[in-house]
Amino acid sequence: MKPEAPIAVSEWSAVSVAGILDSDQRDALCEAAEAWRISNALSSSPLSFSGPHGELLCAAQYVGVVEVPGASVEIYPKLDEHFLDGGQIISPQQTGAVMHNLLWMLEAAGYMDISEVDTAHLEEHPVTFYDVFAYLMARNLLQELQAGVPHAYRTMRNAVPAVRGRINILEQITTQWNRMDRIACIWDEFTPNIPVNRLFKCACRVLNVRVSNPVVARLLSDCLVYFDSVEDVDPKTALMDVQFFRWDRSNDRLKTSFDMALRLLAGTGYSLGTGGAETFVFLVDMNSLFEAYAGAVLESAFGVPIEQQAYVGTLFRVPEKVRQYPDYVWASGDERWIADAKYKHLAKGQQNSLRFESIIAEEAEDGAGDLYAHRVVNTNDIRQLTVYAELLRKREETPPNIMIVYPFVGNGIFEVAEATAWNTSRFSLIPIRVVRQESLRNALALKQTKS
């Protein structure tokens, strides 16, 4: 049976689909998710079913949409405290808040070059995943189309009433010899009907039937106007035509939109080899998104450039093997910092950010029931950071400061938890807000202040 509405679940959660999805629909969802996993070279599927009768739908860290004939699953990020305890989404108001917070993270991370100014007008109406995906592509695409629709010379061969270009002698004397009203010709035509435009038009049409936000729908319609003279093709043909597409100075401006359109169509049933026109998969890795978002927040807060995935050394000296790359490395004044981003809701179930036991003991009333930081943070994460610090220390006299940043959705005390690591590095456990802020700088707790 077809559900009346998409099945909504939050990442790393499970919901019962007993009586909602039949076995064929569950199999179709598994096939689509598995095909997407294979096409993206991932080690595990973003979606699975478990339980005695396969009635539990389980999600991983990927958020987005998995759609098959008769069924659709929407996986939401845990960017709201209401989603941390349960897997199923309750109301459109909750999903709306989460989607706007997701847009905030995409803006801050510089994803697809969008900014807060660009997305402000979307908040007047509910936003779905389809709206977000379509907006990311159409907003950039429309700007480039307004600057000029890409054209290219294309060799045409046809029989026409008057000579155009040069006469195709072989064609004329073999198939057109008895036609006095037609002349077989070959000519070069400067046309917009080229592979990249057919890809864009196909992506706009695939999304146009799925979006609900009027602002996004208008963007897609405006883009399609520019492609009136471009041939309509299915996703499989559009993807095959651009398989060997070559970039040059004339079309390089379209690369951002091209990459998004390619990813969107690569998630259709035609490309995945499962289902058909109704099969659609588009997912975002929240680990990668949080890492990019945290990097932007740290740059804003410290006011210095931050190297991401910078090389600090190897675990073996001879031969030099097992290279080490912390998430962030930067210098602020005389201090050197190394940090890792952990997309784990470490302060889950409490309103305050994590603090160490000695701090909580001094503020027993405020910290009643709080989790101790040293009991929540993974030992391996601390060990890994101190190894990074010691590798960098080989080049410098003093050990660098080390830091873990983690997402925070509480409304209580918002502050840094500090300790001294075994190698004398100053360790900071810093929460980052994942809800929209007036300033990106405000998303990071650097001073011990209360919200």
N, C-alpha and C positions, 0 to 999 in steps of 0.2 A: 504494500500500500504506500501511497505517496504522503509524506507528512505535510500538514497544513503550513508549517513554517520550518525554516532550517533548524537543524539540531545544533544548539549552542553549547559549547564546552570551553572551559578555560585550560590553558596549557598545564601539563603535568597533572591532569585530573582525569577522572573516569565518570561516566554517567550511564545509566541504564537505558537501553533502547528497546527493551522488551515491549512488544506490542506496537512499536513505532516503525521498526525496520524489519523486513523479512530477510530470509537467508540470502536471496539473490541480491538484494540491495547491499547487504553487508559484504558479500563477496565482491560486488562491483566497487565499493568504496576501498576495500583492501587492495584490489588490483590497481586502481588508479593511484593510490598512495604508494604502492610498491613500484609502479612504473615511474613515478616522479622521483622516488629514491634512487632508482637505477640511473635515470637520466642525469641526476645531480651527483652521482658517485658518493652517496652517503652510506654509512655503515648500518643504520637502522631506519625503519620506516617511521614517518611522522604520525601515523595513525594505525591503530590495531584494535582487535576485539579480544576479550578474555572472558572468563567465567565459564561455568559448566555448559552453558548453551550458547556461548558467544554473545551474551546480552549486554556486556559492559564495553562501552566505547572508550578507548584510552588514547590520550593525546600526549605528545612529547613537547619539546621546547619550540616547535614551529607554530606560528600563528598565521591564519589566513583561511582559505576556502578549499574544500574538497567537494566537488559537485559531480554527481553521476545521474543517469536517468532515474527519476523518481525519488531522489534523495540528495540532500545537501547538508554538509557539516561546516560550521563556522567555529574556528578555534581562536579564542580571545586571549590576549596577554593578561597576566595578573598585575595590572597597573592600578588596582583599586583594592582596598582592604577587604571589601565584601567578597572578593573572589578568592581570597587566600584559604578560606575554610571549606568552600564547596566547589564542586566542579561545574555545576550547571548555572547558566546565566538566567536571571529571573525576569528582569524588566528591560524595555527599550531604553529607559533613562540610564540604567547602569551601563548597558552596552554603549550608549552614546558618550558617556563620560570617558569610558575606556578608549574609544576610538579617537576622541579628541586628544587624550593623553598620548596615544600612539603617534598621532600626527605631530605632537610637540616633540617627541623623541626623534622622529624622522627629520623635522625641521632643524633641530639642534645638531644632529649628526651630519647635516648637509646632504641628506639622501636626495638624489635627483635634483639638487640645487634649489629646493624649495625653501621658503622663508616664512616667518610668522605673518608678514604682510600678505603673502600669497594665499594663506589658508584661513585668514580671519573671516572672510565672507562665507565659508563653509559652515560655520557654527550656527547659522540661522536655521538649519534643517538637519535632521538626523543623517548620520554618515555611516555607511556600511563598508565592509572590506572592498566590495566591488567599486564603491565610490572612491576609496583611497587609491586603489591601484589605477583606476581610470584617470584620476586627477594627476597622479604622478607622471603619467605619460602625456596626457592631453595638454596640460598646462605648458609644458616645455615645447611640445610639438606645435601648438597654435602660434606661439611666439615666432618660431622659425618659419612657419608657413606664411605668416604675415610679412616676414622679411623677403619672402620669395619661395614659390613652390619649386622644388628641384626638378630640373629637366636634363635630358641627355639625348644625344644623337642616336637614333635607332635605324638600322638598315631595313627598309621596307621593300617588299616584292609583291607587285600586284598588277592586274590589267586595268588600265585607266583610259578615259576617253581621249586624253591628250598626253603628249610626251611629257614625262616628268623625270628629271634626272637623266638617266641613260636607258636606252632600249635594251631589254633582255633578249638578245637575238635568239638564243636557244629556245627559250620559252615561247617566243613569238612564232617561230617556224614549226614548232611541234604541237602546241596546244591552242594557239591563237591564230593559226594560219587562215582560218575561214571567217574570222571576225573582223569586219571592216570598221566596227565602232569601238574596238578595244585595242590598246597597244600595251604589251607586256613591258613594264619598266622596273628599274631599280633606282631607289633614291634614299637619301638620308633625311630623316625627319626629326626635328627638335621637339621632343614630346615629353609630357609628364608621366606617360604610361610606362614607368620603369619599375624594376623589382622593389626598390626601397619604398616607393609610394604605394605599391600594391600591398606591401607588408603593413604599412601604417593604416591604410583603408580597411584591411581585414581586421586588424586589432581594434580599430574604432567600432566596427560593426559588431564584433564579438562582445565588446563591453557595453555597447549602446543598449542592448536588450536586457542587461543585467543591472545597470545603475538605477538608483532611486533618487539621489540628490539632484534637484533641478539645476543647480549651478554646474555640476559635473556633466549632466546630460546636455546642457547648452554648449559646454566646451567641446564635447564630442561632436555635436551637430555642426558647430562652426568649423571643426577640422574637416568633416566629411564634405562640406561645401567646396573646399579646395581640391577635392579628389573626384569631382563630377566626371571628368574625362579619363579617369583611371579605371582600368578593368577590375571587376570584382572577381576575386579568387578565393578558394577555401584555404584554411590555415596550413594544410599540408603543402599546397602549391606555393603559398607565400613564403614559407620557410625554406623550401627547396630552391626557390629562385634567388634567395640571398645567401645561399650556402657559401658561395665564393665571392661575396661582395667585396669590392676594393674601395678603400677610403682614399680620398685626396683632398686638396685644399677647398674644392668646391662643395663637398658634402660633409666635411668633418664636423660642421656645426650641428648636424643631426644625430651625432653618435649617442648622446644621452637618451634621446627619445627612442632611437633605434634599439638600444640595449634593453629598454623597458618593454617595448613592443615584442621583441624577440622572446623575452622571458615569459610574457603573457601568453603568446601563442604556443610556446613550447609546453605549456601546461594544459593544452587542449587535447581531447581524445584522439584527434587526427595524428598529433605528434607523439603522444604517449603510447599509441598502438593499442588502446583499450577504449571501449565505448565509442561514442561518436560526437555529434555536435553538442550534446548536453554535458559531456565530460569536461570538467575544467578544474585545474589544480593550480593554485598560486599561494605559496607559503613564504614567510619571512623567518629567518633564524633569529630568535630573540637574544641568544647569546652574542651573536655578532653585532646586532643592532645596539644592545646595551653597551658593548665595548666601544663602539664608535661614539655613542652618546656620552659616555663617561669621559672619553678623551676630549670631546668638545667642552664639557663642563670644567674639566681640570685646566684646560688652556685658558678659559675665561676667568676662572678663579685665581690662578697664579700669574696670569698675564705674560706668559712666556711660551715659546713654541715647545711642543711635546712630541718626542719621537715615539711612534707606535711600532711595536714588534722590532725593537732595536737589538742588535747582536751585542751580548756582553761577555761571551766566552764559551768554552767547551767543558764538558764534564771529564773528558779524558785529555791528558796532556800529551801523551805519545801513544798512538797517533792522535792528532787533534780531531776528536769525534764528539758527537752528541752536542750540537750547538744549542745555546740557550737564548731565548728571546722573550723577555718580559713584555707585558702589554704596553707599559709606558716607562719612558726614561726622560728626565728633564733636570735642569739646574735652575734654582731660584736663589739669587744672591750667591752666598758662599755655600749653600746647601745643595746636595745632590739627592735626587729622589728616584726610587724605583717603585712601581705600583702595578698591581693586577686588578682587573675588574672581575667580580664574581656575581653572576646573575642568579643570586640565591636570596630569597627573602629571609635573611638571617633573624630579623626581629619580628617574625611572623607571630601574630596573636597578642602583640603588645603595642601600646601607643608610643613608647619611648624608643629611642635608638639604643643600640647595644652599649653596655658599659662594663668595665671590669669590676670584680667583686669588691675591691677596696672602696671604689667610688660609691657603689650602691650601699655599702655598709654605712657610709657617712650620711647618706640621704635615705634612710630606711623607709620613710613615709612615702616619698616620691617614687622610690624604686621598688616598692612592694610588688612581688610577683614577677619582676623583670628577669629575663634570662641573662646569665653571666656570659660575657663575651668569650672568655677562654674555654667555655664549655660548648659554644656554638660554632666557633670558627674551626674549620677543618685543619687538623695538625699538618697534613701534607701541604696545604696552602702556605702555612707559616714556614715550613721547612724549605719549600721551593723559593720563597722570597729571600730567605736568608742566604741560600746558595747563590742567587742572583747577586746579592749584596757583596758576598765574599769574592765572587768572580770580578766584580767591578772594583773591589777594594785592592786587588792586585795592582791596579794602575794608579790608585790614589792612597793617601795616607790614612784617611778616616773612612769608616764604613758609611755608606749612604743611608739615608732614611728610607724606610720601607712602608708600604701602604696597601691596604685592601679597600676598595670602594664597593659598596653593595647598594641595591635599591631599597628605598624606604617609603612607606605609604602611611605611617602613623601620624598622629596629631599632637604627640606629647613632646618630651625633651628631644631636641634635635642637635646633637653635639658629637664631637670626636671622642673616641675612646683611645687612650694611649697607654703604651707599655714599653718596656725595654727588652729587646730580644736577646738571646744567648750570646750573640756576637757583638753586643752593645749598640746595634742599630736601633734608632728610635722607631717604634712600630705604631702606626696610626690605623685605626679602623674607622672609616669615614662613610657615613650614609649619604646617598644621593637621592633627592626627590625625583620621582618619575611622573609628577603631575606638572601641568603648565605653571610657570613662574613669571613674574614681571621681568625678571632678569635671569639670564642663564647662570650668572654668578650665584644667585640665591638658591640654586638647586643643590649646592655643595655646602656641607657643614665644615667650616674651618675654625670657628671659635666656639667656645662653650657658651651657647646662648639657648634660650628657650623660645619655642615658636610662639 
